[in-house]
Amino acid sequence: MKIAINCWILRNKNPDGIGNVIIQTIPLLIKDHPEHHFMILCDKNFNNFYFDFPNVSHHYIFPPFRHPLLYMGYMDFVLPGFLKKQQADVLVGMDGFVSLRSKIPQLAIIHDLNFEHYPKDLPLRNRLYYRFYFKKFARKAKQVLAVSKFTKEDIINTYQIPEDKISILPLGAKNVFSPLSIQEIVHCRDTWSKGEAYFFFVGSMHRRKNIVRLLRAFNLFKMKNQSNTKLILAGNIMWQNAEIKNCLQKLQYKDEIIFTGRVDDERLKLLLGAARALVFVPVFEGFGLPIVEAFQAGVPVICSNTSSMPEVAGDAALLVNPFDINEIAAAMTSLDGNEDLRHQLVEKGNTQKLKYNWHNTAVELYHAIIKTIAHPQ
């Protein structure tokens, strides 16, 4: 069987979000099924060592995915001919994209519909493309995978897709994350926060991650408590960087906030593992990988009570309204000086994390691929 997997999003060496899902899941899928041939469709700038297996071929995308007009050119004009020539049995759209003009069975993995609920979080051209095409993608695909029960229900309700067409693909946490030793925690805090404890956020900092309210909530926490605890944020500042910078300039405790920029996995393991707590309060998430990574690292979690996050966190986190900075600040206060509460949350996280691992993700993905191929045309 020839399985084509669209991995165009891996066009650099620093994957985020969907890119991490691909590099954690697809190698496991390939290794588990040497009887099949996998065609990895990728950008010309892709560092392809993730998929260095004998049953893999790499095919570089042209035109490159850099603009919605190029998306259309590739998906609807280049890709159908390629799939037909290569006699592919199925296409897996790891980012939800499928070809509307191809006749082979296709499986779409949809991570979230944030652009339907918060369209202004995206630049106009991307917003228009996603809102016009994703409904068509979901309806064209023979099968759809959603990364959480919340996302599945959102797809059903927003796009009127039959429930039996959609399955759930739970994600996992990288093995790199694990509890740190006391020495490692002390060294990390000496390096990044002048030896002080800190709350931690990780993620690409676009609007839906709610960074402005997180900064204001931390400032409020500092105003109400005599605490030396700092706030560290790791990740790239994206489209709305002016909003974050303007907010930061107005905060009384801006000097207690540290932006690291993007960090590699080894530094992220240390920064997360040495944190007093992960504070992850986006307004909308299809899954919320940092929550599970914090469980894996043995770190307590504060997260939003919206979208998929209560589902992923279970009872192992303090849930807060991401629109209420008073509630976020109160949760910080609760965890800052309460070791018993921190210990309780870590223990619950140790149980909750068992629900999520990448091998299970790969197994469920394979089942969905077989179901897609078997689905009547």
ChimeraX attribute file (.defattr): number of C-alpha atoms within 10 A of each C-alpha:
attribute: neighborCount
match mode: 1-to-1
recipient: residues
	/A:1	11
	/A:2	18
	/A:3	20
	/A:4	25
	/A:5	21
	/A:6	24
	/A:7	24
	/A:8	23
	/A:9	20
	/A:10	23
	/A:11	18
	/A:12	14
	/A:13	11
	/A:14	13
	/A:15	14
	/A:16	14
	/A:17	15
	/A:18	17
	/A:19	19
	/A:20	15
	/A:21	20
	/A:22	22
	/A:23	16
	/A:24	22
	/A:25	20
	/A:26	24
	/A:27	16
	/A:28	18
	/A:29	19
	/A:30	22
	/A:31	14
	/A:32	14
	/A:33	12
	/A:34	13
	/A:35	11
	/A:36	14
	/A:37	18
	/A:38	24
	/A:39	22
	/A:40	22
	/A:41	21
	/A:42	23
	/A:43	23
	/A:44	18
	/A:45	14
	/A:46	16
	/A:47	14
	/A:48	16
	/A:49	8
	/A:50	11
	/A:51	20
	/A:52	12
	/A:53	14
	/A:54	11
	/A:55	16
	/A:56	18
	/A:57	14
	/A:58	17
	/A:59	16
	/A:60	15
	/A:61	19
	/A:62	14
	/A:63	17
	/A:64	17
	/A:65	19
	/A:66	9
	/A:67	13
	/A:68	15
	/A:69	13
	/A:70	14
	/A:71	16
	/A:72	18
	/A:73	16
	/A:74	18
	/A:75	18
	/A:76	16
	/A:77	15
	/A:78	16
	/A:79	23
	/A:80	17
	/A:81	13
	/A:82	13
	/A:83	20
	/A:84	13
	/A:85	9
	/A:86	11
	/A:87	14
	/A:88	18
	/A:89	17
	/A:90	22
	/A:91	28
	/A:92	26
	/A:93	23
	/A:94	23
	/A:95	19
	/A:96	20
	/A:97	24
	/A:98	27
	/A:99	22
	/A:100	19
	/A:101	14
	/A:102	19
	/A:103	13
	/A:104	19
	/A:105	23
	/A:106	27
	/A:107	29
	/A:108	28
	/A:109	25
	/A:110	27
	/A:111	21
	/A:112	23
	/A:113	19
	/A:114	19
	/A:115	19
	/A:116	16
	/A:117	10
	/A:118	14
	/A:119	17
	/A:120	13
	/A:121	18
	/A:122	18
	/A:123	11
	/A:124	10
	/A:125	11
	/A:126	16
	/A:127	17
	/A:128	14
	/A:129	16
	/A:130	19
	/A:131	14
	/A:132	12
	/A:133	15
	/A:134	21
	/A:135	15
	/A:136	16
	/A:137	22
	/A:138	26
	/A:139	18
	/A:140	20
	/A:141	24
	/A:142	24
	/A:143	23
	/A:144	30
	/A:145	25
	/A:146	24
	/A:147	21
	/A:148	26
	/A:149	20
	/A:150	22
	/A:151	23
	/A:152	25
	/A:153	16
	/A:154	20
	/A:155	23
	/A:156	17
	/A:157	12
	/A:158	13
	/A:159	14
	/A:160	13
	/A:161	18
	/A:162	11
	/A:163	13
	/A:164	9
	/A:165	18
	/A:166	23
	/A:167	19
	/A:168	20
	/A:169	23
	/A:170	21
	/A:171	23
	/A:172	23
	/A:173	22
	/A:174	17
	/A:175	13
	/A:176	13
	/A:177	21
	/A:178	18
	/A:179	18
	/A:180	19
	/A:181	11
	/A:182	10
	/A:183	9
	/A:184	15
	/A:185	20
	/A:186	16
	/A:187	15
	/A:188	23
	/A:189	18
	/A:190	13
	/A:191	12
	/A:192	17
	/A:193	18
	/A:194	12
	/A:195	15
	/A:196	17
	/A:197	24
	/A:198	26
	/A:199	25
	/A:200	23
	/A:201	25
	/A:202	24
	/A:203	21
	/A:204	20
	/A:205	23
	/A:206	20
	/A:207	21
	/A:208	19
	/A:209	21
	/A:210	18
	/A:211	24
	/A:212	18
	/A:213	20
	/A:214	23
	/A:215	22
	/A:216	22
	/A:217	22
	/A:218	29
	/A:219	22
	/A:220	20
	/A:221	24
	/A:222	20
	/A:223	13
	/A:224	12
	/A:225	11
	/A:226	8
	/A:227	14
	/A:228	13
	/A:229	22
	/A:230	24
	/A:231	25
	/A:232	23
	/A:233	24
	/A:234	22
	/A:235	19
	/A:236	17
	/A:237	20
	/A:238	12
	/A:239	14
	/A:240	14
	/A:241	14
	/A:242	11
	/A:243	13
	/A:244	19
	/A:245	12
	/A:246	11
	/A:247	16
	/A:248	18
	/A:249	11
	/A:250	10
	/A:251	16
	/A:252	13
	/A:253	18
	/A:254	17
	/A:255	11
	/A:256	17
	/A:257	20
	/A:258	16
	/A:259	14
	/A:260	14
	/A:261	14
	/A:262	17
	/A:263	15
	/A:264	10
	/A:265	13
	/A:266	10
	/A:267	13
	/A:268	17
	/A:269	21
	/A:270	21
	/A:271	27
	/A:272	30
	/A:273	28
	/A:274	28
	/A:275	27
	/A:276	24
	/A:277	26
	/A:278	28
	/A:279	29
	/A:280	27
	/A:281	27
	/A:282	26
	/A:283	21
	/A:284	23
	/A:285	22
	/A:286	22
	/A:287	26
	/A:288	26
	/A:289	21
	/A:290	21
	/A:291	27
	/A:292	28
	/A:293	25
	/A:294	27
	/A:295	30
	/A:296	26
	/A:297	26
	/A:298	27
	/A:299	27
	/A:300	28
	/A:301	30
	/A:302	24
	/A:303	26
	/A:304	26
	/A:305	20
	/A:306	18
	/A:307	22
	/A:308	20
	/A:309	26
	/A:310	20
	/A:311	15
	/A:312	25
	/A:313	25
	/A:314	15
	/A:315	14
	/A:316	23
	/A:317	27
	/A:318	22
	/A:319	22
	/A:320	22
	/A:321	16
	/A:322	23
	/A:323	15
	/A:324	12
	/A:325	21
	/A:326	18
	/A:327	16
	/A:328	29
	/A:329	22
	/A:330	17
	/A:331	20
	/A:332	25
	/A:333	17
	/A:334	14
	/A:335	21
	/A:336	21
	/A:337	12
	/A:338	10
	/A:339	12
	/A:340	10
	/A:341	15
	/A:342	20
	/A:343	15
	/A:344	13
	/A:345	22
	/A:346	23
	/A:347	16
	/A:348	18
	/A:349	27
	/A:350	18
	/A:351	14
	/A:352	18
	/A:353	23
	/A:354	12
	/A:355	13
	/A:356	18
	/A:357	18
	/A:358	20
	/A:359	18
	/A:360	17
	/A:361	22
	/A:362	23
	/A:363	16
	/A:364	17
	/A:365	23
	/A:366	17
	/A:367	10
	/A:368	23
	/A:369	24
	/A:370	12
	/A:371	16
	/A:372	25
	/A:373	18
	/A:374	11
	/A:375	13
	/A:376	8
	/A:377	9
